[in-house]
Amino acid sequence: MKCTDAINFLLYSYFEVTIDDSKEAFINAAIKRAHRDASSHVLSVKEGKKENLKQKCSELIKGEVETLLTSERVYAEFHKDLCKALKEKYNGNTNSPLDFTYGIAQKWVNMTLKYLCIMNAILKSNSESHEFSKEYSRKLDDIECCLHVPIDSFILEAAGSKTGDYSLGLEIPHKNKKELRSYSGSGSLPWSRWDPEDWGKKENYYLIFQEKIR
């Protein structure tokens, strides 16, 4: 099998794009795939609003990502502002209690950037000439060290564990949202319910958690 055919198979199977697609298509594909990761089984939107909200927020992410990749904007500010903007878009449009939390926003943003880095690496392995790599490769390489870990159950368990090669023994927000405790599969707050604004003095714990992992 030709290398190009194998790469196209990989790209299309996971992102529904090929080497012949535009840089815009690659960004859209990353956002779409990341939305599935962030919303599957955890996000419930009011009837008739789901697709419109998804489209508007996808366009918002796309614009912010393109700005990030073509300017000198600080990644930390980009991440914080974009997650806040996404939450505002979904405010009042979800079915309780599955609100659009900061946890869902961070997953959507973080996985979008992660997928862009993956697609960039795949494209560079085949050719440096694709318009996506030519325009964004250097910036993606530059910001890779700034990217946040996409928090999910595997990350929470690993970070909260006190044993094992990658254990950090970090305290994890408890389901009562009032305190931090050792990780517990049944007692720890799931990533989809993380919302630092509800934690009072722990409002910055998402960022603290990221720094401890880093």
N, C-alpha and C positions, 0 to 999 in steps of 0.2 A: 504493500500500500504506500502511495506517495505521502510524504510528510504533510503537504497541504491538505490532502483528503482527510488525514487523521485529525489534523487540527480543526478543520471545518466540522467534522463529526463531533468532536469534543465541544466546540463552541455552540453548535446548534442543539446538541442534546441537553446542555445545561442552560444556555442563555437564549436560544432561538435566533442566533446571528451567525454569520459566516465572515470570512476574511474580506469578501466583496462588499460588505455593508459599510456604511459611513460611520464616522466617529460619533455622530449624534445617535445613531442606532445602538452603538455600544453603551453609551451612557443610559439611554432609555432601558436597555436590557438589564443593566445592573440594578437600576431603580426598581424595575418590575420584579426581578427575582428577589431582591431584598425585601420588598413589600410582602411577598409571600412568606418569607422567614419571620417577619415581624408580626404579621396579622393572623396567620393560620391558627385557628382554634382559640384565639385569645381576644379578638376584636369583633365586637358586634355593633354595627352601625344602623341607625334608623332607616326604615324602609324608604327606598327611593333616593337615598343620599349617597350610597356606597360608591358607585362608579364616578359620580361627579366629584366627590371629595378625593378619591384616589387620583383622579386626573389632575385636579388643581394642585394637590400636594406633590405629585410627581413632577409637575412643571416647576413648582417652587424649588424642590431639591435639585432639579436639573440646572436651573439658573444659578443657584448658590454654588453647586459643584463646579460649574464652568468658570464662575468668578474665582473660586478658590484655586483652580488649576491654571489660571491665566494671570494671577495677580500675586501680590506679596501678603495677602491677608493671613493673619495669625490663625492657626488651625483651632486652637482652644476657643477663640471667639466665634469662629465659624460654627463649630459644633454646638456650642451653647445657644447661640442665636437661632440656628436652624431647628433644633429640638423644641425650643420655645415657640417658634412660629408654627410648627406642625401641631403642637398641642392646642394652640389658639384656633387653628383651622377646624379641628375636630371637636372643640368645646361645644357642648350642647347638642351634638349630632350623634352621640353613641347611646346604646341601650344600657342602662345601669344593670349590674355593677361593672360590666366590662368597658370601663372608660378608656379613652386613649391616654395612656399614662406616659410619663417620661421614659419608662422602661421600654415601651413599644417604640417611641420616637428614637431613642438611642440605637435600638436594634436596626431600624430602617436606615438610619444615617450610617451607622458603622458597617453594616453589611454592604451598602452601596459602595463605599470606598474600598472595602476589602475585595469585592468583585471586580472593581475597576483595576485594582492592582494585579489581580489574577489574570484578567484578560490582557492587560498590558504585557505581562510576562509571557503569556502564550503567543501574542503577536510578535514580540521581539525574538522569540525562539525561531520564528519562521522568517521574519524580515523586518528590518528597521524602517521600511518605506511606507507602512500603512499610516494614513493621516492621523489616526488616533495616537499612535506611538510617537509620531513626529511632533505633534503638538503638546501632548500631555505626559510623555514618558519621564522627562527630567523632573517635572514637578511631583509626579507620583512617587518617584524614587526619593525625592527630597523630604516629602511629608510622611513617608512610611514609618519613620521612627516616632512620629507624633500620633499615629492612629490609636484609637481606643480599642481595647479588647471588647468584642461584642458580647455583653453579659448574657449568659443563658444558664440552664440548670447544670451543665457540665462544668462551666467556669466557676459557678457558685460552689459546687461540691468540691472541686479541686482547690480553690482558694481557701475554703473554709476547713479543709481537712488538716489534721495535725499529724498525719502519717503519710508516707509515700514520697517518691522522688520529687514531686512538684508541689508538695504541701506548703501552705503559707500560714495556716492557722488563723486566718482573718475572721473577725466577727462579722456576721451576716444579719441584716435587718430581719427581725422576727415578724410573724404574721400580724401581731398586735400593733405593729408600726410604732411602738413606743420605746423599743430597746434593741440593742445589738446582742446577739448570742452566737454560740458555736453553731456551725451548720447542722441543720436537721432537715431531712427530706420532707418531713411532714410539718415541721414547724417554721422553717425559713420562708421568707416572703419570696414568691416566684418573681423572676425577672420582669414578667409582663405587668406586675403590680407595683414595681418600683416607681415611686413618685416623690422625690426628695422634698418637694414643696410642702408635703403633708407631714413632715417629720420634725417640725419645730427646729430645735437646735441642731438636728442632723440634716439640715436642708442641703448641705454640700457633700453628703456622704457618697454620692455617685462619683464625684471627682476625687474624693479621698480614696475611695476603693480603687479607682483607676491608677492613682499614683502609687498605692501600695503594691499593686500588681506589677507596675512598671519597675 
